[in-house]
Amino acid sequence: MIRPRPVVPVLLLVTLLLTACQVGSPLMAAQVPTPTASRKPRPIPPPWRTAAPGPTPTPTPVPLSLLETENILLLGTDRRPNWTSWRTDTIMVVGIDRERDRVGILSIPRDLYVEIPGIGPRRINQADYYGERVLKVQGGGPALLSQVISDTLGIPIRHWVRVEIQGFRNLIDALGGVTVHLDCPFYEYIYDRDTQEWTIFELPAGEVTLDGDTAYLFVTLRLRSNDFSRAQRQRQLLWALREKVSTENLLPRIPELWQALWGTFATDLSLLQVLSLAQWGIRLPPERIHAAGLDDTYLERFIAPSGADVLRIQDPEGAQALIQDMAREGRLLAATGRQDTATCPARPTSIPQVLSQLVGPSPSETPTPVPPEEP
């Protein structure tokens, strides 16, 4: 509460000042000399001529830091019902800032070489399996992978979601397919099991609707590209899924979709938490959703002692700058995958000789156990 100023002392002070300012006043007689020449009084400028106030300073944006957001670990595995081992080839951190209504999404490459507690140096895509089946830690594979991400990148994980291949396909089909925009045609090599031959998988430029099987190929194939490109396509599909849900009002069907994923989908989130996140997320405008990936800007190829061709962080300062401000260092999720149409690659005219010599399914479809350290 603002206290009223004491009236009596203020009035006394004003009275003294007015008295002192009178010509001939005893208080001024010894201090103010007699003027030698009259001066024309200086006019007081009217209020509208006073100096204009300076510009209002622009507030500094608050960084979108994954060190401070509510982080959910999103995992996609190649696990199948008859397999005893698996790898986690899709790893994303979804950072939620409810206070400022924004999201940051970071892709972590499957080949990042990390220290797995209790195991040693391995690819990060093996941590989920080791935590679940080998070490059997409390919280399972996602708990161990969360610890690895925290130890390696400093990002704390609060919740996790894990989807297997069949669950991913079921989700896309249950939604009636999703539509992605391609600035350039998409070409990749794939082994056709029906013809027992290598062929070219392709999607045209423009608005392309993907069913479950096609969407799976779009986000997993990488023989003509690399894991960074694949991670970018995964983020591109994530945006397509978000647009599908937000534009077609599928919120009432979330319990049904939840049931369709049962058995191939696991999370430590409750159904009520999923509903709350969905309702919050679909009202976010596109400029509030940022995304990026740890790519060759921050990583370099490295041959491990076992001969494994892996990735390691070569620019830790740059990687931390990205993690600590996704809004400044990343880009909008809606713009992920956009390309200059003038630079679209030509369609391949043949299958590389190295692939022609291979017999059997493509590497992404081959069930193999997880070795102590794969080359």
Order of alpha helices (4+ residues) and beta strands (2+ residues): alpha-alpha-beta-beta-beta-beta-beta-alpha-beta-alpha-beta-beta-beta-beta-alpha-alpha-alpha-beta-alpha-beta-beta-beta-alpha-alpha-beta-alpha
